[in-house]
Amino acid sequence: MAGDEKAQGKVEIKIGNLSFSAERDQQWLAEQLSKVIEAASPVIAQVNSGGGQARSSDTVPPSGAFDDSLASYLKAKGGESKQVHRFLATAGWLFRRGTKELTSSLVAKALADNHQKRLSNPADCLNKNCSKGHCEKRKNDFFVTPQGWKALGEQQ
């Protein structure tokens, strides 16, 4: 091997529903593999602590590597026509993108920032979702309940 050539390698790994496959120089592969293992650590911890069974704290979809646009997520979740469902879907989208402290004004801002139909009364949409059991208020924010995720068709 010439002095400036790097040793090539190939890696394929699957942990839960996370998979990674690449073929490149070994240094790059090692860097990427450590990133994959870091991203998979919650899955590994779940398998180690619960024997592969989901715990009750794992009933909401995970956040993290989620890059769907709001427009495509709303369309996929049926949130284009009814405001209350659009509110719920937008809250779900924000959560999946890593926002943990959801507010009705944050949902309205996400819709505006992503050029989607606005809500006439975001606070009322939150209250209606709460009355359906799809959201639950806390002191300064709210969260989507497992029933809300089910209404969005997310895997429980």
Order of alpha helices (4+ residues) and beta strands (2+ residues): beta-beta-alpha-alpha-alpha-alpha-alpha-beta-beta-alpha
